[in-house]
Amino acid sequence: MKFTETRLKSILLSGAAIGTLAIPGVAIAQEADQDAGFTDSNVIIVTASKRETTLQEIPIAVSVTSGEDIENAQVRDLIDLQTLVPSLRVSQLQSSANTNFIIRGFGNGANNPGIEPSVGVFIDGVYRSRSAAQIGDLPNIQRVEVLRGPQSTLFGKNASAGIISIITERPQFQFGGSVEATYGNFNARILKADITGPISDTLAFSIAGNINKRDGYARDLNLGIDFNDRDRWGVRGQLLWEPNSDLSVRIIGDYDKIDENCCIAANIRSVPGIFGALQLASGDPRPIEPQSPFSYEVRNNFPSINKIENYGGSLQADYSLGAVSLTGITAYREVRSFTDQDSDFTSADLIGQNSADTAIKTFTQEVRIASDFDGPLNFLLGGYYFNEKINVDNGLAFGGDFRTYANALIGAASGGAFSAPAVEAQLGVPQGTFFQQGQGLFDSYDYKNNSYSAFGQIDFKPLDRLTLTFGFNYTKDKKRVSSNAVSTDPFSALDFVAIGNTLITQQGIATTVGQALGLPGLANAAQIGAFAAAQPALFGQIQAGSAAFAQANNLNPAVNPLIGLQSLQFLPPFLNFPNAVEDGRTNDDDFAYTIRANYEITDNVNIYATYATGFKASSFNLGRDSRPSAAVFIPGSPVNNPAASPIRDAGLALPNLTTGSRFAGPENSEVYEAGLKAQWPLVAFNLAVFKQSIKGFQSNIFTGTGFALANAGEQSTFGIEFDGTVQPAPGVNIFVAMTYLDPTYDSFVNSAFGDLSGTTPAGIPALSASMGGSYTHEFANGMTWSVRGDYAYESRVQIIEGLNAFGPGNQQAGAREFTREVNLVNASTTLELTNGLAVSLWARNLLDAQYITTVFDSVAQSGSVSGYPNQPRTYGGSVRFKF
């Protein structure tokens, strides 16, 4: 077989020694012999370490979705892919640039550019480090592979939870191409085109592009505009040079852009007092749509901005030296995103700005050598270099209605004792000092990451049907981060404990001196001064007693009503780093490995057992919740907490400085897995049982004002995965894939919601399933008609661990009431003519199922809850022409 032909069937991890375990009905199939009109599409040929073998022989848990099935199911992006892969969950959060991937219940990385995802995403062998670089619509996909469990020995970039690998079509030496136009509800317009062909006998090209536009399916009643629209386009060019059968060079360049108004957050619960304050601030009798998330109607006071540019290039060279092949992949990528959002999600102008301007530059270099010996021993060995620079500028500022809103909350929090003007008068500052439009927190971060790794795998076959595998990955990772953050919110800089302590002491002295002088009320300053001069000993006792009373009661809101105002100090002064205590650096290293045994019981049945470990390096919190850890700082006012700590000792303590995390330490994962794989001409099934855990899982949870980054002690999941396919009649294919997960926080003492040890992590359904079937009929003239349907199910699950509105922990009844159950039905039908023309009708979420994807504490609205509703039913028609 020619090298170029082998390459067309391999690329499973770019020639790395790995294979696939297919989701039924959605795998890349090699045509085999036909028996009584049935196509043996269960025999799938892959190439591992340049060795051609069948899918059955490769003991790796991988779900494979073909480009054809992606096309027929109208899967437009990775968010839709989860309906076909039960072990994968994808959620889009507050912006187009924040998408979270979860495999087997493990995953993080959205909402903060300093956090690398636990699930790695690769496109044509090139690592995409952040979700903003992963979500663009890719033209001309050949297949998508979802590798489950920690991956380290065949990827230079270690991934602790799993990998999504996207492979696009290579340039062909035969002229061809396609054009596709789609129109759907919400005025959806999609245009895709690609062309490929030879430039010479040794050089081929391909160019592909796509435009994806759609009106918003949500409506802002205050602004009179649509929300959650789609506006993205991209172009991708490739060159393939194959001067002989031993050398192949592939050059890829791409650019894509997103400019969308996304994403709505609906009101799930509003507190009457908060609702009244919103009415007062906005002058709007209906500042939010009360508890009607599936009306898809919201009220904001400015549209969201989501502008993302993602571009780069790569060069892959493969050279064959007989039984040994060399591979090198060099890539450079940039991502630039700017987002801004009305994060209070009301018509009141509370949050006038919540912007993030992010620039990411990534360079990667990978080299591999792999063998294809006839003997019992084969190997793969590689090296990987990763260099990344990130610059982030965030801005959070009060809007024009915030002072009126805060004034109402101050009155409620102090029992009517204070208002904003009254606090200003009490403190002797000019009127209008607090809660002014434009005040806020403005922070910038400079992030640098260098990582090196060596990885490899050895396959040893001591017996004809037994293969033993050992793989390794050694990673060295260094990060360096600096911050420059400034808070211009003077109210949040007030130490209400110290101020209250002084006021209580002064009032105690005035009261007691007044009583001693027989006055009808408080003594004034002159009277106190005269008393102190006349009776210094007695005054000293009065002063000491008043100070002791203040010390004992300055945290008592009945004595110090200012304490109730601490909940309105949203943006306290920020301690920048590096500083004398915190160096802003991490230096991690890890040795991960895989041990596997694979035995072919018969030609049709294969079993395997695997133990593998994985690793993800430390992640930094590049946001306003980046705070020193409890190990270096003891929070609290010096009046009540003068205890020594490195931050205090260095003179770095600031008013209202609290603890949190600058960074989360590494994740270390491991999996015990056993699997059975069976394939016959008309039936195939795969079964995997596993126990997977991550120590130090990097949890990133929204708290109502920001994100808390922390390491869970350990999170583990026991799981069972099954997928099967059967062809009961010519043209009929029935498939089912199911995943059962039983996750547990074995240890998570310091979560944002208290001690979660022993509880069930939220958002992970116990049972996920994808099932369906397709039927294809071929007419006598060669024309074909096909129909396809699939059903995706997720059992009811608690959406979030806990909400600040309901106290810590997921045992709170308020948090338990927010649950999600998913029932999605998708369908399509296609008529394909012999001249390459095809017409399709399709629908996603055909029955218009409704559920909330996630919930969170409403911003600056204590006690209220917001959430993201799922996408409603979409449908349309497509016309394709292939030539």
N, C-alpha and C positions, 0 to 999 in steps of 0.2 A: 504494500500500500504506500502511495506517495505520502511524503510528509505533509503536504498541503491538504490532502484528503483527511489525514488523521487530525489535523488541526481543526477542521470544520466540525468534527465530531467531539472534540475534547473541550477545551477552554473551561472545563469544570475546575474553577479556581486557577485558571491560567496555567494549566499543565502541572499543578501541584498534585501530590499523591493523595487524592481524595476522590470519592465518588458520591453517589446520591442515593437517597431512599425516597422514592417518589410519592407525592400525593396522588392518589389514584385519579386517572382521567386527566391529569394536568401535567404530565411529564413529557419530555422530549422523547419521542419513540422512533426507533429505527424499524422500517418495514421489514417483516420477516415473511416466512412462508404463510400461505393462506390454506385454511382447512375448512372446507364446506362453506366458503364465503366469509369466514371470519378472519380478521386481520390480527395477527399476534402482536398487538401493540404493547404487550407487557414486557417483551424482550427489549430492553433499553441498553444500547451500547454506549459506554463511556470510556474515556482513556485516562488512566491514572499512572503517573510517572512515565508517560508515553507508552503504556501497555494497554492494549485494547481488552476490555473485559465487560461483563454484563453488570447491570445494576445490582442484581441479586448478590454478587460476590463482594460488594463493597459495604463494609459494616459501619456506615456513618449515618446518623440521623439527619437527613436533609429532605425538605419538601421542595419540589420543583414544579414551577408553573410555567408552562410554555407560552411563547409569544402568541400562538394561535388561540389558546384559551383566554389569555389576557384580552385579546382582541374580541373574541366572541362574548365574553362576560362584560365587556365595556369597562374593564378596570383601567382607570385613567391615571392613578397614582398609587403609591404604597399604602395610602389610607384604605383604599378599596381592596387591596390585596388580602387583608385579614379575613375577608369573607370566604376565601378559598383555603386559608392556612389556619387551622384552629389554634395552633400553639403560638401564633403571632397575634399581638394586639397593637394597634396603632391609634393614637389619639392626637388630634390637632387642638391646641390650646388657644391662648389669647391672641395669637397672631399667626400669619402665614409662615413665619420663620420658626415657629415652635411646634415641633411634632415629636412625639415620644414613641419609641419602639420598645415593645416588651415581648420577650420570648420565654415561655414556660414560667411566667409570672415575674421575671426579672427584667428590669430596664429602667433607665433614667437618662438625663442629659438635656432635656428641654428646659427652657426658661432661664438658662444661665450659660453664657458662652464659655465660662471657665470650667464647665463640667463636660468631660468627654463621655459619650454614651457608653453604657455597658453592652449595648448591641451595636456592633460595628457595621457600617454600610460601605460596600465596595461596588464600584461601577467599572467594568472592564479591568478588574484587578487593581484599581486605584482607590485608596481609602478616602472617603468623604467624612471629615472629622466632626461636622456639626450638622444639625437638621436643616439649617438654611441652605446647605449645599446638597441636600438629598431629595428635596421634594419636587423639583421641577419635572415637568412631563417629558419623558424620554421617548424619542421617536425610534421606531424600528427595533423593538426589543426582541431578542431571541428567546430568553428565558430569565426567570428570577429564581434563585435558590435561597432557601431559608435554612441555615445550619443551626441546629438546636444544641444548646449546651456550650460550655466553655471551649473556645477555639484558640489554640496557641501554636501547635506544632507545624501547621501548614500555612500559617499567616505570620508575616513578620510583625504586624500590628496585633498584639494580643487582645482578645475580647473575652470578658468574663462571663457573659450571658449568651452570646450567640452572634451570628453574622447573617446579614442579608447581602447576597451577591447578585448583582444585575449584569447580565451579559447582553450586549447589543450585537446586531448582525455585522459581520465583517464584509469588507468590499469583495465583490465577486469578479471573476474574469469573464463573465458572461453578462451582456447588457440586460438590464431589467430595472424595475422600479414599481412604485405604486403611488396612487393618489386616493385620499379618503376625505370625504366631507360628511359632517354630522350636524344635524339640527335637532334640538330638544326643547323641552319646556324650560321656563325661565329664560327664553331666548338664547339658549346655548348654541354656540357656533364653534365648531372644531374643524380645523383643516390640517391634514398631515400629508406629507409627500416625501418620497425618497427616490433616489436614482443611483444606480451603481453600474460599473462596467469597466472595461480595460482601457488603459491609456497606451500600454504596450504589452508585449508578451509577458513582461515581468512586473508591470506596475498596474494596479487597479485603484479605483477611487469609489467613494460613495459620499453623497450629500443628502442629509435629511433635515427636515424642518417641521415645526408644528406651531399652530396658533390655537389657543384655547380661551374662549371668551364666554361669559355667561352673566346675565343680570343677577342681582342678589335675590336670594329666596327669603330674605328677611326685610322688614320695612321699618325705617325710623320715622315714627309719627311726629316727632318734634322737628326734625330737619327736613322731612319730606323727601328722603332719598332711600335707595336700596342699600342693604348691607349684605355681607357674605357673597359678594360677587366673585367672578373669576376673570382674571386678565393676565395671561402669561403667554410667552412665546419663546421659542428656542431654535437654534440651528446647530448642526453637528456635521463636521467634515472629517473624512478619513482617507488615508493613503495606505495601501498594502503593497510592499515590494518583496517579491520572491524571485530572486535571480537564479536560484537553483532549488533542488529538493531539500537542501540542508539548512537554508537560511530564510527567515521570514522576519520582516520589519513592519510594524504597524504603528502609524502615527495618527493620533486623534486630537482634534481641537473642537471645543464646544463653547457656546455662549447661550445662556438663557436668562430671562428677565421676568419678574413678577411685580405687578403694581395693582394691589387689591385693597378693598375696603372690608377688612375682616378683623375680628370675629365677634359676633354678638354674644353677650352674656345676659341671660334672662333672669329676672327676679324670681327666686324660688320662695323666699320668705322675707317679709318686711315687718319691722317692729313699729307699732303705732307711734311711739315717741320719735323715732327716726323719720318715719314718714311725714309727721307733722313738721319736723325741722326742715326736711327737704321742700315741703310746700312753702314754708316761710322764706327759705333762701331763694327759691326759684321764682316765686310768685305764680307757680303753676299748680292748679288743683290736682293734677295727675302727673307728678314728676317721674313715676315709673309705672309700668304695666303690672298691676298686682297679681302675682302668682298665676301667670298664664304663659308658661314658656313655649308652648307649642302653637301659640298664635303667631310666633315669629315676628312679633311687634315689640319694638323697644323705643326708648326715648333717651337720646344723647344730646349733647350740645356742640359736638364737632365730630366729623367723620374720622375714622381710623386711617392711618397711613401704613402701608406695607410695601416698601420698595426693596426688592432684592435683585442683585446682579450676581450671577454665578458663572465663572468662566475659568478655563484652563486648558492645558494640553498634556499629552502623555506620549511616550515612545516606548514601545515594547519590541524587543529583539529576541528571537528564538533561533538557536543554532544547534544543529544536530551533529554529534561526533560519533556516529554509529550507535553504540549502546548507551551513550551518555549524551545528554542534551543540556544546553545552557540557556537560561532565561534572564533577561534584565528588563526592569520597568522603571522608567524615570518619569516623574510627573511634577507639575507645578500648578497650583490652583489658587484662585482668589474668590472670596465671597464678601460682598459689601451689602449691608442691609441697614435700612432706616425704618424704624417703626415708631408710631405715636398713637396714643389711644386715650379716649375719655374713660379712664379706668374706674370712675365711680358708677358708670353705666346708668346715669340718671340725667334728666334735663336740667338739673341744677349744675351750675358751673363750679363744682367743687375742686376737681382735679383739672387744672388748665393745661397741663402737659405731663405726659409720662412717656418720654422718648428714649430710644436706644439707638445709637449710631455705632455700628460694629463693622470692623474691617478685619478679615482673616486671611492670612497668607500662609500657604502650606507647600512644602517641598518634600517629596518622598523619593527614595531610591531603594529598589529591591533587586537582589541578584539571587539566582538559584542554580543548582546543578542537580540533575536527576538521572538515575540509571534505569536501564531496561534490559537487564541481563537475563539469560535463559536459565541461570542457576537458581538456587533457593534464596539468594540474598539480593535485595535491592534497597536503594536509599534515595533520599532527597536531603539536600543541605542548602541553607540559604542565609542571607544576611539582609537586614532592613535598617534604614535610617529615616527618621521622621523629624522634621524641623517645622515649627509653627510659631507665627507671631500674630497676636491679637491685640487690637486697640479698641477700647470700648469707651464711649461717652454717653452717660445716662443723665437724664434730667427729669425731676419730679417737682412740679410747681403748683401752688394753690391757684384756683380760678377766682373769678370775680365775685362769686356767691359764697366763698368759703367763710368770710368773716361773719356774715349774717348767720350762716349755718352753725359755726362754732359758738357764736354768742348764745344761740338757743340751747346747744348742748352744755355749755358752761352753766347756764341757769339750772338745767336739769341735774347735772353732776354735783352741783354745790347746794342743792336743795333751795335754790332761789337766792342764795347768799351773795352770789357774784354774777357779773356779766363781763364781757370783754372790756368795756370802758371802766368798770369798777376795778378790775384787776390791774389795769394800767394805772388808774389813780392810786390804788393801794401801794403799787411799787414805785410810783413817782416817775413814770416814763410818759412821753408824749402820747396823747390820744391818737389812736389809729396805728400804733406800733405793731400790734399783733395781727396775724392772719391776713396779711395784705396779698393781693394778687401779684403773682410772680415770685413770692418767697418760696423757698423749697430747698431741695438737696440736689447738688450737681456734682457728679462723680465721674472720674476718668480712671482707666486702668491700662497698664502696659504689661502684656503677658508674653513670655517667651518659653518655649518648650523644645528640648532636644531629647530624642530617644534613640537608642541603638538596641538592636536585638539580633541574636543568632538563633536559628531554628533548624529543625531537621526531623527526619523520620527514617527508621530502618524497618523493613519488612523481611522477616525470616520464615521460610516455609520448610520446616523439618520433615513434614509428611505431605503427601500429595493433596490432601484436603484440609490441612491445618496451616494457618498463617498466624505468626506472632508478630506484633508490632510494638515498637518503642519509639516515642517521639519526645522532643524537648524544645523548650524556648527559654533562652536567657535574655531578659530585658533590663536595660539600664535607662532610667528616665529622670530627667532634671527639669524643674520648672523654676521660673523667677518672675515675680509679680510685684509691681509697685502701684500705689494708688495716689490720687489727688482729688479728694472730696471736700466740698465746702457746703455747710448748711447755712442758709440765710434766713432760717426760721427762728426768730429770737424767743418765741414762746417755748419752743422745745428745749431751749438752753437753760430754762429756769429750774433751779433746784428747789422744788416745793417743800421738801423736807427741811432743808436748811432755812429757807425763807420762813416757813411756818414755825420752825423752832425759835427764830428771832422774834417773830410777831407774838407768839404765845408768851415768851419770856417777858417782852416789853409790856404786854397787857397784864401779866401777873404782877409785875412791879408797880404799874400804875394803879391797879386795883388795890393792892395791899397797902401802898403808901397813902392812897386816898382814904382807906379805912382808918389807918393810923392817925391821919390828920383830921378825921371826922368830917371829911368832905362828902357831899351827896353823890358824887360820882368818881370818875377816874381823876387821878392827879395829873397835871400837865407837866411838861418837861422842866419848867422853872421850879415848880413845887417839888418835883422829884430831886432836882439838883440841890435845892436848899435842904431838904430832908437828909440827903446823903451826907452833906457837909456837917449838919447839926448832930446827926446820930450815925456815925460811920459803922459802928459795930452792928446795930440793928439793921441798917440798910444792907450790910453784907449778908446777914441772915436772910433778909427778904429776897435779895438778888439770887442767893444760892438756892433758896426754895423754889423760886420761880423758874430758874434754869433746870432744876431737877424735874419739876412738873412738866416743863416743855419737853425735856428729853424723854420722859415716859409717855408722852401723849402726842408727839409730833406726827406719828403715823396713824392716829385715831381721827377719822374723818369728822367725828362729832366735835372734836376740839380744833382740828386743823382742816377746815373745809377745802383748803387748797389741794389736799391729797387727791380728792376726787377729780382734779383736773389733769392728773398725770396721763389718763387714757387719751387725752387730746394732744399729747406731745409726740406727734408722729415722726418728726424728723430731727432727732437730737444731734448734737455735734458728733462728727465722725473722727475717729482716731486713725490717721493715715499710717500706712506702712510702706516700706520698711521703717522701723524705728529702733530705739535703743534696745528693745526687748524682742521684737518680732522682725525676722530677717526677710520675710516674704519669699522664702525658698523651700523647695522640697527636693529630695534626692532619694529615689526609690530604686530598688533592684529586686528581681525575682527570678526563680528558676521554676518553670512550669513543665509538666510532662504528661504523657499519655502512655498507658499500657493497655494493650488490647489482644484478645485471642479471638480468632474467627475460624469456625469449622463448618465445612460443607457436608451436612448429613447425607444428602443425596444431590443429584443434579438440580433439583428443584427447591430444596430446603436448606437454609443456611442459618446458623446461630452465631452470636457473638457476645462477648462480655468486655466492658471497657471501664477503666478507671482513668479519669483525666482531671487535671487542674488548670485553672486559668487565672488571669491577673489583670487588673486595671490600676494604673498609677493614681496618685493623689490628684484631687481636683480642687481648684480654687473657687471661692465664692466671689464673683465679680459683680457685686451689687451692694445696695445700701444696707443689707443685713450682714455684711462682712464685719465681724466683731471679734475682739480677742477672746481666747478660750478661758474657761474657768481655771485652767492651770496657771495662767499668768495674771489674772485679774479677779478681784472679789468685788462684785458690784455693790452699789448702794451709796448713799450720801456719806461723806466723811463724818458728819455729825453722829450718825448711828452706826457706821461701819468703818472705823479707823484702822481696821486690820491691815497688816502689811501684805503687799503682793508686788510682784516685779513691776507691773505697770504703775502702781501707786508710788513705789520706791523710786522709780525713774522720773517721777513728776509728770507723767503722761496722762493721768486720770482727767477725764472731762465730765462736766455735768451730765447726768442721766446716761452715762456710758454703761452698757450692759454687756453680758457675755453672749457669745454665739460661736461662730466658727469662721476663721479665715479660709480654712480649707478642710476637706475631709480626707482622711488617710486612704491608703490603697484598699482595693477590693481583692480578696482571694477566694476563688471559687473552686469547687470540686464536684464531680459527678460520678456516681456508680450507676452503670447502665448495662442492661442485658436486653438483647433483641432477637427476634425470630423473623426471618424473611422467607416467604414462599411465593414462587411464581410458576404458573402453568400457562399454556397458550390462551386460555379464556378467563382465568381467575388469578388474582394476585392479592396478597395481603401482607402487611408488615405490622409487627407488634414490638413495642419498646416499653420497658419498665425501668424507672430511674429514681434515684434520690440525689437531688442537686442542692447545693447550699453555697451561700456567699457569706464569708466573714468580712465584716466591715462594710456592708452594703451602703453605698452613698445615697442616703435619702435626702431629697430636696422638696420640701413641703411649703406650700403657701400658707402664711399665717394671718393674712388680712392686710398687712402693711408691706410684706416682703416675703422672701424665701429663706427658710431655715435649712442649712446644709449640715448634715450630721451623719456619722457612721453608726449604722445599726450593729450591735454586737454580732448577730448572726441571723440570717433568714434562710430557711430551708424549705424545700418542696419535694413531696413524694408525688410521682406522676406516672400515668399510663397513657401511651399514645398508640392508636390503632388507625390504620387506613387500609382500605381494600377496594378492589374494583372487579367487576364481573361483566362479561359480554354475553348475555343470554340469547341474543339473536343477532343476525347480521345488521350492522349499523347502529346497534344499541349498546350504550356504555353506561353503566350505573356505578356510582362511586360514593364512598362514605369515608369520612375522616373524623376521628373523635379524640379529644384530649381530656383526661381527668387530672386535676391538680388539687393537692392538699397542702397549701402553704402555711408556714408558721414563723412568727418572730420568735426564735429560740431565745434571743436576748436583744432587747432594745430599750435600755434604761433611760437614755437621755434624748428621747424624741421630742419634737415640738409639742406633743400632746401628753407628755408624761411617760411613765414606764409602760411600754407596750409588750413587754416580755410575756410570752405564752399566748398572745392573741393572734388572730388571723389577719394578715395584711389585706388591706382593702383593695377593691378593684380587680381582684383575680378570681374569675368564676371557677367554681368547682368543675363544671362540665362545659366544654366548648365543642361544637360539632359543625361540620360542613358536609352536606350531602346533596345529591342530585343526580342528574343523568342527562344524556344527550342521545338524539336519534338522527341519523343521516341516511337519506334515501337518494340513491343515484338513479336518474332516469335513463332511458335507453339512449338518448342523444348525448349523454355525458353530463348533463346539467344535474346539480345536486341541490337538495333542500335539507336543511338541518334545523333542529330546535333544541334548545338547551335550557335547563332550569336548575337553580341551586338554592339551597336553604342554609342560612348561617344562624346558629343558635348559641347563646351564652346564658347559663343559668343565673338566677337572681343572685346579686352580690351587693354587699355594702360598698358604696362608692368611695368613701374616704374614711381614714382612721378616726378622725374626730374633728370637731369644729370648735374654735375658740368660743363661739356663741354658746356652746353647751358644756364647756369644761373639758378637762383633759381625758384622753383615753377613749377607746372605741366601745366602752361599756355604756357610754351615755346614750340615753334613749333618743335624744335629739339627733345624734349622729346616725343612729341605726335606721332611722326612718328614710334616709336617703339611699335608695337602692336602685339597681339597674338590672333589667332583663332584656336580652336582645333576641329578636326574631325577625330576620331579614330574608325576604324572598326576592330573587333576581331571575330574570328570564330574557331570552333572546331567540330570534329565529332569523335564518339567513338563506337566501336563494342565490346560488352562484351559477353563472352562465359559463359556457365553454370558452368564451372570448376573454375571460378574466374579469368580467364585471360581476359584482356582488351587491345585493341590496339586503340590509338588515333592519329589523325593528328590535328594540330592546327596552328594558325597564329595570331600574335598580330600586330596591326597597319598594317593590311592587305594591305591597299591602299598606304602605305608608305607616310602618311601625314607628312609635315615638318612645324615646327614652332620653334621659339626661346622661351625657357622657361623664361629666364630673361636676362637683360642686365646690364652693370655696366661700370663706367669709367675705362678705361684701366690703369693698374698700371704704374706710372711714365711716362705716355704718355698723357699729357694734350691735350684734344680735341678729343682723340681717344676713341672708344667704343668697348667693347668686350661683348660676350654673350654665353649662353649655348644652343646648338641645342638639340632638342629632340632625343630620341632613334629611329633609323630607324626600318623598318619592320623586325620582327623576326618570324621564323616558324620552325617547326620540327615535330617529331613523338615521341610518348611515348608508352611503354609497361608496363602494371601493372599486378601483380598477387597478389590476395588476398586469404588468407587461414584462 
